[in-house]
Amino acid sequence: MRDEEEVREQYEFLAEELASEEMNHEGVRRMFTYYRRALGWVLEEEHM
C-alpha cells in the first residue's frame, strides 16, 4: 500500500493535469476525474 504522502502527490498532480488547458479531450478528462475521485476516497477511508 502506498503511503499517504505519495497518494496526496498523485492526487495533486492529477488535479493540476485535469485543470490544464491541454486536457480538452472529454474521454481523457473523464478518466482523470474518476481516478481523482478514487484517490479521494482512499484518503478519506484511511482517516476514518
JOFENSUL-V814346 format. One record per helix or strand of 3 or more residues. SS is the DSSP state (~ for helix, > for strand). FROM is the first residue (numbers start at 1). TO is the last residue. If there is no record, write none. Layout:
BEGIN
SS&FROM&TO ; SS&FROM&TO
END
This chain:
BEGIN
~&4&19 ; ~&26&46
END
